[in-house]
Amino acid sequence: MAILKANEIRELSLEEMQEKIVEMKKELMKEGVNKATGGSPSNPGKIKELKRTIARVLTIIKEKEAQNA
């Protein structure tokens, strides 16, 4: 999963954003399991970047919901 920029996220529909969140959470879980089992991460900054991207998507979803309300 590539890290998404805010402009790229805003172009997606709400359903697509929800799908992206599910994908990223699965990937985050895999990375967390890998770290917990003592494996070395392929990219050490990936966990932090996934968390930031999930938060970014959730923020944009809230913005869109506020505009529609």
PDB file of N, H, CA, C and O in Angstrom:
ATOM      1  N   MET A   1       0.851  -1.182   0.000  1.00  0.00           N
ATOM      2  CA  MET A   1       0.000   0.000   0.000  1.00  0.00           C
ATOM      3  C   MET A   1       0.885   1.230   0.000  1.00  0.00           C
ATOM      4  O   MET A   1       1.729   1.407   0.879  1.00  0.00           O
ATOM      5  N   ALA A   2       0.686   2.059  -0.975  1.00  0.00           N
ATOM      6  H   ALA A   2       0.001   1.915  -1.689  1.00  0.00           H
ATOM      7  CA  ALA A   2       1.448   3.294  -1.063  1.00  0.00           C
ATOM      8  C   ALA A   2       0.877   4.323  -0.095  1.00  0.00           C
ATOM      9  O   ALA A   2      -0.318   4.322   0.203  1.00  0.00           O
ATOM     10  N   ILE A   3       1.736   5.185   0.380  1.00  0.00           N
ATOM     11  H   ILE A   3       2.706   5.186   0.137  1.00  0.00           H
ATOM     12  CA  ILE A   3       1.302   6.255   1.256  1.00  0.00           C
ATOM     13  C   ILE A   3       0.582   7.294   0.402  1.00  0.00           C
ATOM     14  O   ILE A   3       1.076   7.707  -0.647  1.00  0.00           O
ATOM     15  N   LEU A   4      -0.587   7.707   0.867  1.00  0.00           N
ATOM     16  H   LEU A   4      -0.989   7.372   1.719  1.00  0.00           H
ATOM     17  CA  LEU A   4      -1.420   8.633   0.102  1.00  0.00           C
ATOM     18  C   LEU A   4      -1.239  10.065   0.588  1.00  0.00           C
ATOM     19  O   LEU A   4      -1.108  10.317   1.786  1.00  0.00           O
ATOM     20  N   LYS A   5      -1.234  10.969  -0.328  1.00  0.00           N
ATOM     21  H   LYS A   5      -1.340  10.765  -1.301  1.00  0.00           H
ATOM     22  CA  LYS A   5      -1.186  12.394  -0.015  1.00  0.00           C
ATOM     23  C   LYS A   5      -2.613  12.895   0.168  1.00  0.00           C
ATOM     24  O   LYS A   5      -3.562  12.262  -0.296  1.00  0.00           O
ATOM     25  N   ALA A   6      -2.760  14.023   0.838  1.00  0.00           N
ATOM     26  H   ALA A   6      -1.989  14.537   1.215  1.00  0.00           H
ATOM     27  CA  ALA A   6      -4.083  14.572   1.128  1.00  0.00           C
ATOM     28  C   ALA A   6      -4.866  14.855  -0.156  1.00  0.00           C
ATOM     29  O   ALA A   6      -6.073  14.615  -0.206  1.00  0.00           O
ATOM     30  N   ASN A   7      -4.201  15.357  -1.181  1.00  0.00           N
ATOM     31  H   ASN A   7      -3.221  15.553  -1.140  1.00  0.00           H
ATOM     32  CA  ASN A   7      -4.895  15.655  -2.452  1.00  0.00           C
ATOM     33  C   ASN A   7      -5.424  14.383  -3.095  1.00  0.00           C
ATOM     34  O   ASN A   7      -6.521  14.373  -3.654  1.00  0.00           O
ATOM     35  N   GLU A   8      -4.639  13.307  -3.017  1.00  0.00           N
ATOM     36  H   GLU A   8      -3.748  13.316  -2.564  1.00  0.00           H
ATOM     37  CA  GLU A   8      -5.078  12.033  -3.592  1.00  0.00           C
ATOM     38  C   GLU A   8      -6.276  11.491  -2.826  1.00  0.00           C
ATOM     39  O   GLU A   8      -7.196  10.934  -3.425  1.00  0.00           O
ATOM     40  N   ILE A   9      -6.271  11.649  -1.517  1.00  0.00           N
ATOM     41  H   ILE A   9      -5.524  12.102  -1.031  1.00  0.00           H
ATOM     42  CA  ILE A   9      -7.359  11.141  -0.682  1.00  0.00           C
ATOM     43  C   ILE A   9      -8.645  11.893  -0.975  1.00  0.00           C
ATOM     44  O   ILE A   9      -9.713  11.286  -1.054  1.00  0.00           O
ATOM     45  N   ARG A  10      -8.555  13.206  -1.136  1.00  0.00           N
ATOM     46  H   ARG A  10      -7.688  13.699  -1.072  1.00  0.00           H
ATOM     47  CA  ARG A  10      -9.751  14.020  -1.364  1.00  0.00           C
ATOM     48  C   ARG A  10     -10.446  13.662  -2.676  1.00  0.00           C
ATOM     49  O   ARG A  10     -11.645  13.899  -2.823  1.00  0.00           O
ATOM     50  N   GLU A  11      -9.713  13.098  -3.625  1.00  0.00           N
ATOM     51  H   GLU A  11      -8.739  12.906  -3.506  1.00  0.00           H
ATOM     52  CA  GLU A  11     -10.299  12.709  -4.908  1.00  0.00           C
ATOM     53  C   GLU A  11     -11.127  11.436  -4.788  1.00  0.00           C
ATOM     54  O   GLU A  11     -11.936  11.151  -5.672  1.00  0.00           O
ATOM     55  N   LEU A  12     -10.946  10.661  -3.717  1.00  0.00           N
ATOM     56  H   LEU A  12     -10.289  10.893  -2.999  1.00  0.00           H
ATOM     57  CA  LEU A  12     -11.654   9.396  -3.542  1.00  0.00           C
ATOM     58  C   LEU A  12     -13.055   9.620  -2.992  1.00  0.00           C
ATOM     59  O   LEU A  12     -13.328  10.638  -2.356  1.00  0.00           O
ATOM     60  N   SER A  13     -13.938   8.663  -3.242  1.00  0.00           N
ATOM     61  H   SER A  13     -13.716   7.836  -3.759  1.00  0.00           H
ATOM     62  CA  SER A  13     -15.275   8.718  -2.649  1.00  0.00           C
ATOM     63  C   SER A  13     -15.187   8.194  -1.218  1.00  0.00           C
ATOM     64  O   SER A  13     -14.170   7.623  -0.823  1.00  0.00           O
ATOM     65  N   LEU A  14     -16.243   8.386  -0.452  1.00  0.00           N
ATOM     66  H   LEU A  14     -17.069   8.850  -0.773  1.00  0.00           H
ATOM     67  CA  LEU A  14     -16.251   7.929   0.934  1.00  0.00           C
ATOM     68  C   LEU A  14     -16.077   6.412   1.024  1.00  0.00           C
ATOM     69  O   LEU A  14     -15.390   5.920   1.919  1.00  0.00           O
ATOM     70  N   GLU A  15     -16.694   5.672   0.106  1.00  0.00           N
ATOM     71  H   GLU A  15     -17.253   6.072  -0.621  1.00  0.00           H
ATOM     72  CA  GLU A  15     -16.576   4.217   0.121  1.00  0.00           C
ATOM     73  C   GLU A  15     -15.142   3.781  -0.151  1.00  0.00           C
ATOM     74  O   GLU A  15     -14.629   2.861   0.486  1.00  0.00           O
ATOM     75  N   GLU A  16     -14.505   4.452  -1.104  1.00  0.00           N
ATOM     76  H   GLU A  16     -14.922   5.199  -1.621  1.00  0.00           H
ATOM     77  CA  GLU A  16     -13.109   4.126  -1.416  1.00  0.00           C
ATOM     78  C   GLU A  16     -12.201   4.445  -0.236  1.00  0.00           C
ATOM     79  O   GLU A  16     -11.248   3.715   0.037  1.00  0.00           O
ATOM     80  N   MET A  17     -12.497   5.529   0.457  1.00  0.00           N
ATOM     81  H   MET A  17     -13.271   6.122   0.235  1.00  0.00           H
ATOM     82  CA  MET A  17     -11.699   5.876   1.633  1.00  0.00           C
ATOM     83  C   MET A  17     -11.830   4.811   2.717  1.00  0.00           C
ATOM     84  O   MET A  17     -10.847   4.435   3.355  1.00  0.00           O
ATOM     85  N   GLN A  18     -13.055   4.330   2.916  1.00  0.00           N
ATOM     86  H   GLN A  18     -13.854   4.635   2.398  1.00  0.00           H
ATOM     87  CA  GLN A  18     -13.271   3.278   3.919  1.00  0.00           C
ATOM     88  C   GLN A  18     -12.486   2.022   3.546  1.00  0.00           C
ATOM     89  O   GLN A  18     -11.897   1.377   4.414  1.00  0.00           O
ATOM     90  N   GLU A  19     -12.474   1.673   2.263  1.00  0.00           N
ATOM     91  H   GLU A  19     -12.952   2.197   1.558  1.00  0.00           H
ATOM     92  CA  GLU A  19     -11.715   0.512   1.803  1.00  0.00           C
ATOM     93  C   GLU A  19     -10.223   0.699   2.054  1.00  0.00           C
ATOM     94  O   GLU A  19      -9.541  -0.230   2.487  1.00  0.00           O
ATOM     95  N   LYS A  20      -9.719   1.895   1.784  1.00  0.00           N
ATOM     96  H   LYS A  20     -10.273   2.650   1.432  1.00  0.00           H
ATOM     97  CA  LYS A  20      -8.299   2.183   2.006  1.00  0.00           C
ATOM     98  C   LYS A  20      -7.945   2.040   3.479  1.00  0.00           C
ATOM     99  O   LYS A  20      -6.885   1.514   3.818  1.00  0.00           O
ATOM    100  N   ILE A  21      -8.833   2.509   4.358  1.00  0.00           N
ATOM    101  H   ILE A  21      -9.694   2.936   4.083  1.00  0.00           H
ATOM    102  CA  ILE A  21      -8.582   2.403   5.792  1.00  0.00           C
ATOM    103  C   ILE A  21      -8.475   0.932   6.196  1.00  0.00           C
ATOM    104  O   ILE A  21      -7.581   0.555   6.953  1.00  0.00           O
ATOM    105  N   VAL A  22      -9.387   0.107   5.690  1.00  0.00           N
ATOM    106  H   VAL A  22     -10.113   0.413   5.075  1.00  0.00           H
ATOM    107  CA  VAL A  22      -9.358  -1.326   6.018  1.00  0.00           C
ATOM    108  C   VAL A  22      -8.046  -1.948   5.542  1.00  0.00           C
ATOM    109  O   VAL A  22      -7.417  -2.707   6.279  1.00  0.00           O
ATOM    110  N   GLU A  23      -7.628  -1.628   4.308  1.00  0.00           N
ATOM    111  H   GLU A  23      -8.139  -1.011   3.710  1.00  0.00           H
ATOM    112  CA  GLU A  23      -6.377  -2.152   3.766  1.00  0.00           C
ATOM    113  C   GLU A  23      -5.184  -1.734   4.629  1.00  0.00           C
ATOM    114  O   GLU A  23      -4.325  -2.552   4.958  1.00  0.00           O
ATOM    115  N   MET A  24      -5.145  -0.451   4.989  1.00  0.00           N
ATOM    116  H   MET A  24      -5.842   0.214   4.722  1.00  0.00           H
ATOM    117  CA  MET A  24      -4.013   0.056   5.766  1.00  0.00           C
ATOM    118  C   MET A  24      -3.986  -0.542   7.169  1.00  0.00           C
ATOM    119  O   MET A  24      -2.909  -0.819   7.697  1.00  0.00           O
ATOM    120  N   LYS A  25      -5.147  -0.744   7.779  1.00  0.00           N
ATOM    121  H   LYS A  25      -6.022  -0.519   7.350  1.00  0.00           H
ATOM    122  CA  LYS A  25      -5.190  -1.342   9.113  1.00  0.00           C
ATOM    123  C   LYS A  25      -4.708  -2.789   9.074  1.00  0.00           C
ATOM    124  O   LYS A  25      -4.039  -3.246  10.001  1.00  0.00           O
ATOM    125  N   LYS A  26      -5.046  -3.516   7.999  1.00  0.00           N
ATOM    126  H   LYS A  26      -5.589  -3.145   7.246  1.00  0.00           H
ATOM    127  CA  LYS A  26      -4.543  -4.884   7.855  1.00  0.00           C
ATOM    128  C   LYS A  26      -3.034  -4.888   7.720  1.00  0.00           C
ATOM    129  O   LYS A  26      -2.351  -5.705   8.336  1.00  0.00           O
ATOM    130  N   GLU A  27      -2.510  -3.969   6.910  1.00  0.00           N
ATOM    131  H   GLU A  27      -3.064  -3.305   6.409  1.00  0.00           H
ATOM    132  CA  GLU A  27      -1.072  -3.877   6.715  1.00  0.00           C
ATOM    133  C   GLU A  27      -0.372  -3.478   8.012  1.00  0.00           C
ATOM    134  O   GLU A  27       0.702  -3.988   8.329  1.00  0.00           O
ATOM    135  N   LEU A  28      -0.989  -2.563   8.758  1.00  0.00           N
ATOM    136  H   LEU A  28      -1.862  -2.149   8.500  1.00  0.00           H
ATOM    137  CA  LEU A  28      -0.431  -2.146  10.040  1.00  0.00           C
ATOM    138  C   LEU A  28      -0.393  -3.314  11.014  1.00  0.00           C
ATOM    139  O   LEU A  28       0.566  -3.470  11.769  1.00  0.00           O
ATOM    140  N   MET A  29      -1.433  -4.130  10.994  1.00  0.00           N
ATOM    141  H   MET A  29      -2.212  -4.004  10.380  1.00  0.00           H
ATOM    142  CA  MET A  29      -1.477  -5.296  11.868  1.00  0.00           C
ATOM    143  C   MET A  29      -0.365  -6.280  11.505  1.00  0.00           C
ATOM    144  O   MET A  29       0.286  -6.833  12.391  1.00  0.00           O
ATOM    145  N   LYS A  30      -0.148  -6.500  10.220  1.00  0.00           N
ATOM    146  H   LYS A  30      -0.678  -6.052   9.500  1.00  0.00           H
ATOM    147  CA  LYS A  30       0.926  -7.395   9.773  1.00  0.00           C
ATOM    148  C   LYS A  30       2.281  -6.892  10.246  1.00  0.00           C
ATOM    149  O   LYS A  30       3.106  -7.664  10.735  1.00  0.00           O
ATOM    150  N   GLU A  31       2.501  -5.592  10.095  1.00  0.00           N
ATOM    151  H   GLU A  31       1.831  -4.966   9.698  1.00  0.00           H
ATOM    152  CA  GLU A  31       3.773  -5.012  10.528  1.00  0.00           C
ATOM    153  C   GLU A  31       3.939  -5.137  12.041  1.00  0.00           C
ATOM    154  O   GLU A  31       5.034  -5.414  12.532  1.00  0.00           O
ATOM    155  N   GLY A  32       2.841  -4.931  12.776  1.00  0.00           N
ATOM    156  H   GLY A  32       1.952  -4.706  12.377  1.00  0.00           H
ATOM    157  CA  GLY A  32       2.895  -5.050  14.229  1.00  0.00           C
ATOM    158  C   GLY A  32       3.198  -6.467  14.669  1.00  0.00           C
ATOM    159  O   GLY A  32       3.962  -6.670  15.613  1.00  0.00           O
ATOM    160  N   VAL A  33       2.614  -7.448  14.008  1.00  0.00           N
ATOM    161  H   VAL A  33       1.993  -7.284  13.242  1.00  0.00           H
ATOM    162  CA  VAL A  33       2.879  -8.852  14.328  1.00  0.00           C
ATOM    163  C   VAL A  33       4.331  -9.187  14.024  1.00  0.00           C
ATOM    164  O   VAL A  33       4.995  -9.873  14.801  1.00  0.00           O
ATOM    165  N   ASN A  34       4.814  -8.700  12.894  1.00  0.00           N
ATOM    166  H   ASN A  34       4.274  -8.143  12.264  1.00  0.00           H
ATOM    167  CA  ASN A  34       6.207  -8.935  12.523  1.00  0.00           C
ATOM    168  C   ASN A  34       7.151  -8.362  13.583  1.00  0.00           C
ATOM    169  O   ASN A  34       8.137  -8.997  13.958  1.00  0.00           O
ATOM    170  N   LYS A  35       6.842  -7.175  14.052  1.00  0.00           N
ATOM    171  H   LYS A  35       6.041  -6.660  13.747  1.00  0.00           H
ATOM    172  CA  LYS A  35       7.671  -6.526  15.070  1.00  0.00           C
ATOM    173  C   LYS A  35       7.585  -7.279  16.399  1.00  0.00           C
ATOM    174  O   LYS A  35       8.593  -7.443  17.087  1.00  0.00           O
ATOM    175  N   ALA A  36       6.381  -7.737  16.760  1.00  0.00           N
ATOM    176  H   ALA A  36       5.562  -7.604  16.201  1.00  0.00           H
ATOM    177  CA  ALA A  36       6.179  -8.420  18.032  1.00  0.00           C
ATOM    178  C   ALA A  36       6.869  -9.777  18.076  1.00  0.00           C
ATOM    179  O   ALA A  36       7.290 -10.228  19.142  1.00  0.00           O
ATOM    180  N   THR A  37       6.985 -10.420  16.933  1.00  0.00           N
ATOM    181  H   THR A  37       6.643 -10.054  16.068  1.00  0.00           H
ATOM    182  CA  THR A  37       7.626 -11.728  16.901  1.00  0.00           C
ATOM    183  C   THR A  37       9.137 -11.620  16.806  1.00  0.00           C
ATOM    184  O   THR A  37       9.823 -12.640  16.735  1.00  0.00           O
ATOM    185  N   GLY A  38       9.659 -10.430  16.804  1.00  0.00           N
ATOM    186  H   GLY A  38       9.102  -9.602  16.862  1.00  0.00           H
ATOM    187  CA  GLY A  38      11.104 -10.232  16.800  1.00  0.00           C
ATOM    188  C   GLY A  38      11.697 -10.108  15.423  1.00  0.00           C
ATOM    189  O   GLY A  38      12.918 -10.046  15.285  1.00  0.00           O
ATOM    190  N   GLY A  39      10.877 -10.069  14.405  1.00  0.00           N
ATOM    191  H   GLY A  39       9.884 -10.120  14.517  1.00  0.00           H
ATOM    192  CA  GLY A  39      11.377  -9.902  13.045  1.00  0.00           C
ATOM    193  C   GLY A  39      11.842  -8.479  12.816  1.00  0.00           C
ATOM    194  O   GLY A  39      11.373  -7.542  13.461  1.00  0.00           O
ATOM    195  N   SER A  40      12.767  -8.334  11.892  1.00  0.00           N
ATOM    196  H   SER A  40      13.148  -9.095  11.367  1.00  0.00           H
ATOM    197  CA  SER A  40      13.232  -6.993  11.590  1.00  0.00           C
ATOM    198  C   SER A  40      12.351  -6.397  10.501  1.00  0.00           C
ATOM    199  O   SER A  40      12.083  -7.053   9.495  1.00  0.00           O
ATOM    200  N   PRO A  41      11.906  -5.180  10.689  1.00  0.00           N
ATOM    201  CA  PRO A  41      11.027  -4.560   9.685  1.00  0.00           C
ATOM    202  C   PRO A  41      11.785  -4.268   8.393  1.00  0.00           C
ATOM    203  O   PRO A  41      12.960  -3.900   8.422  1.00  0.00           O
ATOM    204  N   SER A  42      11.112  -4.434   7.277  1.00  0.00           N
ATOM    205  H   SER A  42      10.158  -4.734   7.254  1.00  0.00           H
ATOM    206  CA  SER A  42      11.738  -4.136   5.996  1.00  0.00           C
ATOM    207  C   SER A  42      11.944  -2.629   5.842  1.00  0.00           C
ATOM    208  O   SER A  42      12.910  -2.177   5.228  1.00  0.00           O
ATOM    209  N   ASN A  43      11.019  -1.870   6.411  1.00  0.00           N
ATOM    210  H   ASN A  43      10.234  -2.237   6.910  1.00  0.00           H
ATOM    211  CA  ASN A  43      11.100  -0.412   6.368  1.00  0.00           C
ATOM    212  C   ASN A  43      10.740   0.098   7.765  1.00  0.00           C
ATOM    213  O   ASN A  43       9.566   0.070   8.136  1.00  0.00           O
ATOM    214  N   PRO A  44      11.702   0.554   8.535  1.00  0.00           N
ATOM    215  CA  PRO A  44      11.436   0.932   9.929  1.00  0.00           C
ATOM    216  C   PRO A  44      10.413   2.046  10.119  1.00  0.00           C
ATOM    217  O   PRO A  44       9.739   2.083  11.149  1.00  0.00           O
ATOM    218  N   GLY A  45      10.279   2.944   9.165  1.00  0.00           N
ATOM    219  H   GLY A  45      10.826   2.914   8.328  1.00  0.00           H
ATOM    220  CA  GLY A  45       9.342   4.055   9.302  1.00  0.00           C
ATOM    221  C   GLY A  45       7.945   3.740   8.788  1.00  0.00           C
ATOM    222  O   GLY A  45       7.075   4.610   8.800  1.00  0.00           O
ATOM    223  N   LYS A  46       7.719   2.520   8.342  1.00  0.00           N
ATOM    224  H   LYS A  46       8.426   1.813   8.332  1.00  0.00           H
ATOM    225  CA  LYS A  46       6.450   2.173   7.715  1.00  0.00           C
ATOM    226  C   LYS A  46       5.287   2.222   8.698  1.00  0.00           C
ATOM    227  O   LYS A  46       4.204   2.689   8.345  1.00  0.00           O
ATOM    228  N   ILE A  47       5.490   1.748   9.926  1.00  0.00           N
ATOM    229  H   ILE A  47       6.370   1.369  10.214  1.00  0.00           H
ATOM    230  CA  ILE A  47       4.414   1.733  10.916  1.00  0.00           C
ATOM    231  C   ILE A  47       3.952   3.155  11.218  1.00  0.00           C
ATOM    232  O   ILE A  47       2.755   3.438  11.240  1.00  0.00           O
ATOM    233  N   LYS A  48       4.900   4.030  11.445  1.00  0.00           N
ATOM    234  H   LYS A  48       5.873   3.800  11.427  1.00  0.00           H
ATOM    235  CA  LYS A  48       4.567   5.428  11.746  1.00  0.00           C
ATOM    236  C   LYS A  48       3.831   6.076  10.578  1.00  0.00           C
ATOM    237  O   LYS A  48       2.857   6.803  10.774  1.00  0.00           O
ATOM    238  N   GLU A  49       4.304   5.806   9.363  1.00  0.00           N
ATOM    239  H   GLU A  49       5.095   5.215   9.204  1.00  0.00           H
ATOM    240  CA  GLU A  49       3.698   6.406   8.184  1.00  0.00           C
ATOM    241  C   GLU A  49       2.291   5.850   7.939  1.00  0.00           C
ATOM    242  O   GLU A  49       1.406   6.588   7.506  1.00  0.00           O
ATOM    243  N   LEU A  50       2.076   4.563   8.210  1.00  0.00           N
ATOM    244  H   LEU A  50       2.795   3.963   8.561  1.00  0.00           H
ATOM    245  CA  LEU A  50       0.736   3.985   8.078  1.00  0.00           C
ATOM    246  C   LEU A  50      -0.229   4.631   9.067  1.00  0.00           C
ATOM    247  O   LEU A  50      -1.363   4.951   8.710  1.00  0.00           O
ATOM    248  N   LYS A  51       0.211   4.821  10.299  1.00  0.00           N
ATOM    249  H   LYS A  51       1.132   4.561  10.590  1.00  0.00           H
ATOM    250  CA  LYS A  51      -0.648   5.455  11.299  1.00  0.00           C
ATOM    251  C   LYS A  51      -1.023   6.865  10.891  1.00  0.00           C
ATOM    252  O   LYS A  51      -2.170   7.282  11.051  1.00  0.00           O
ATOM    253  N   ARG A  52      -0.055   7.600  10.363  1.00  0.00           N
ATOM    254  H   ARG A  52       0.877   7.261  10.233  1.00  0.00           H
ATOM    255  CA  ARG A  52      -0.315   8.974   9.923  1.00  0.00           C
ATOM    256  C   ARG A  52      -1.300   9.009   8.760  1.00  0.00           C
ATOM    257  O   ARG A  52      -2.188   9.861   8.714  1.00  0.00           O
ATOM    258  N   THR A  53      -1.139   8.081   7.825  1.00  0.00           N
ATOM    259  H   THR A  53      -0.418   7.389   7.863  1.00  0.00           H
ATOM    260  CA  THR A  53      -2.018   8.054   6.662  1.00  0.00           C
ATOM    261  C   THR A  53      -3.439   7.684   7.067  1.00  0.00           C
ATOM    262  O   THR A  53      -4.398   8.254   6.546  1.00  0.00           O
ATOM    263  N   ILE A  54      -3.587   6.732   7.995  1.00  0.00           N
ATOM    264  H   ILE A  54      -2.809   6.270   8.419  1.00  0.00           H
ATOM    265  CA  ILE A  54      -4.917   6.372   8.488  1.00  0.00           C
ATOM    266  C   ILE A  54      -5.568   7.588   9.136  1.00  0.00           C
ATOM    267  O   ILE A  54      -6.743   7.867   8.894  1.00  0.00           O
ATOM    268  N   ALA A  55      -4.821   8.301   9.946  1.00  0.00           N
ATOM    269  H   ALA A  55      -3.867   8.074  10.142  1.00  0.00           H
ATOM    270  CA  ALA A  55      -5.358   9.497  10.597  1.00  0.00           C
ATOM    271  C   ALA A  55      -5.727  10.556   9.565  1.00  0.00           C
ATOM    272  O   ALA A  55      -6.740  11.241   9.712  1.00  0.00           O
ATOM    273  N   ARG A  56      -4.918  10.692   8.531  1.00  0.00           N
ATOM    274  H   ARG A  56      -4.096  10.135   8.411  1.00  0.00           H
ATOM    275  CA  ARG A  56      -5.184  11.669   7.468  1.00  0.00           C
ATOM    276  C   ARG A  56      -6.493  11.342   6.760  1.00  0.00           C
ATOM    277  O   ARG A  56      -7.301  12.234   6.501  1.00  0.00           O
ATOM    278  N   VAL A  57      -6.703  10.061   6.444  1.00  0.00           N
ATOM    279  H   VAL A  57      -6.046   9.336   6.654  1.00  0.00           H
ATOM    280  CA  VAL A  57      -7.931   9.646   5.761  1.00  0.00           C
ATOM    281  C   VAL A  57      -9.140   9.889   6.662  1.00  0.00           C
ATOM    282  O   VAL A  57     -10.164  10.400   6.207  1.00  0.00           O
ATOM    283  N   LEU A  58      -9.022   9.525   7.939  1.00  0.00           N
ATOM    284  H   LEU A  58      -8.190   9.110   8.308  1.00  0.00           H
ATOM    285  CA  LEU A  58     -10.134   9.731   8.862  1.00  0.00           C
ATOM    286  C   LEU A  58     -10.478  11.208   9.006  1.00  0.00           C
ATOM    287  O   LEU A  58     -11.652  11.565   9.107  1.00  0.00           O
ATOM    288  N   THR A  59      -9.474  12.057   9.017  1.00  0.00           N
ATOM    289  H   THR A  59      -8.521  11.767   8.935  1.00  0.00           H
ATOM    290  CA  THR A  59      -9.697  13.500   9.116  1.00  0.00           C
ATOM    291  C   THR A  59     -10.450  14.021   7.898  1.00  0.00           C
ATOM    292  O   THR A  59     -11.371  14.827   8.029  1.00  0.00           O
ATOM    293  N   ILE A  60     -10.058  13.563   6.721  1.00  0.00           N
ATOM    294  H   ILE A  60      -9.309  12.909   6.615  1.00  0.00           H
ATOM    295  CA  ILE A  60     -10.713  14.023   5.495  1.00  0.00           C
ATOM    296  C   ILE A  60     -12.145  13.502   5.432  1.00  0.00           C
ATOM    297  O   ILE A  60     -13.032  14.194   4.932  1.00  0.00           O
ATOM    298  N   ILE A  61     -12.378  12.295   5.931  1.00  0.00           N
ATOM    299  H   ILE A  61     -11.657  11.733   6.336  1.00  0.00           H
ATOM    300  CA  ILE A  61     -13.753  11.772   5.990  1.00  0.00           C
ATOM    301  C   ILE A  61     -14.604  12.672   6.875  1.00  0.00           C
ATOM    302  O   ILE A  61     -15.730  13.008   6.508  1.00  0.00           O
ATOM    303  N   LYS A  62     -14.084  13.069   8.035  1.00  0.00           N
ATOM    304  H   LYS A  62     -13.169  12.797   8.332  1.00  0.00           H
ATOM    305  CA  LYS A  62     -14.824  13.957   8.943  1.00  0.00           C
ATOM    306  C   LYS A  62     -15.111  15.295   8.270  1.00  0.00           C
ATOM    307  O   LYS A  62     -16.199  15.849   8.427  1.00  0.00           O
ATOM    308  N   GLU A  63     -14.132  15.819   7.516  1.00  0.00           N
ATOM    309  H   GLU A  63     -13.249  15.369   7.389  1.00  0.00           H
ATOM    310  CA  GLU A  63     -14.337  17.086   6.818  1.00  0.00           C
ATOM    311  C   GLU A  63     -15.481  16.972   5.804  1.00  0.00           C
ATOM    312  O   GLU A  63     -16.335  17.855   5.724  1.00  0.00           O
ATOM    313  N   LYS A  64     -15.492  15.891   5.040  1.00  0.00           N
ATOM    314  H   LYS A  64     -14.798  15.174   5.105  1.00  0.00           H
ATOM    315  CA  LYS A  64     -16.535  15.699   4.028  1.00  0.00           C
ATOM    316  C   LYS A  64     -17.900  15.536   4.670  1.00  0.00           C
ATOM    317  O   LYS A  64     -18.894  16.051   4.157  1.00  0.00           O
ATOM    318  N   GLU A  65     -17.960  14.824   5.787  1.00  0.00           N
ATOM    319  H   GLU A  65     -17.153  14.405   6.204  1.00  0.00           H
ATOM    320  CA  GLU A  65     -19.233  14.649   6.495  1.00  0.00           C
ATOM    321  C   GLU A  65     -19.740  15.969   7.044  1.00  0.00           C
ATOM    322  O   GLU A  65     -20.945  16.222   7.047  1.00  0.00           O
ATOM    323  N   ALA A  66     -18.826  16.812   7.508  1.00  0.00           N
ATOM    324  H   ALA A  66     -17.847  16.606   7.505  1.00  0.00           H
ATOM    325  CA  ALA A  66     -19.222  18.116   8.039  1.00  0.00           C
ATOM    326  C   ALA A  66     -19.753  19.015   6.917  1.00  0.00           C
ATOM    327  O   ALA A  66     -20.687  19.788   7.131  1.00  0.00           O
ATOM    328  N   GLN A  67     -19.166  18.916   5.738  1.00  0.00           N
ATOM    329  H   GLN A  67     -18.408  18.288   5.564  1.00  0.00           H
ATOM    330  CA  GLN A  67     -19.630  19.723   4.608  1.00  0.00           C
ATOM    331  C   GLN A  67     -21.021  19.274   4.161  1.00  0.00           C
ATOM    332  O   GLN A  67     -21.844  20.102   3.771  1.00  0.00           O
ATOM    333  N   ASN A  68     -21.282  17.989   4.214  1.00  0.00           N
ATOM    334  H   ASN A  68     -20.614  17.316   4.530  1.00  0.00           H
ATOM    335  CA  ASN A  68     -22.569  17.469   3.777  1.00  0.00           C
ATOM    336  C   ASN A  68     -23.689  17.722   4.785  1.00  0.00           C
ATOM    337  O   ASN A  68     -24.867  17.720   4.427  1.00  0.00           O
ATOM    338  N   ALA A  69     -23.321  17.935   6.025  1.00  0.00           N
ATOM    339  H   ALA A  69     -22.364  17.937   6.316  1.00  0.00           H
ATOM    340  CA  ALA A  69     -24.338  18.132   7.061  1.00  0.00           C
ATOM    341  C   ALA A  69     -24.852  19.542   7.100  1.00  0.00           C
ATOM    342  O   ALA A  69     -25.712  19.863   7.919  1.00  0.00           O
TER     343      ALA A  69
END
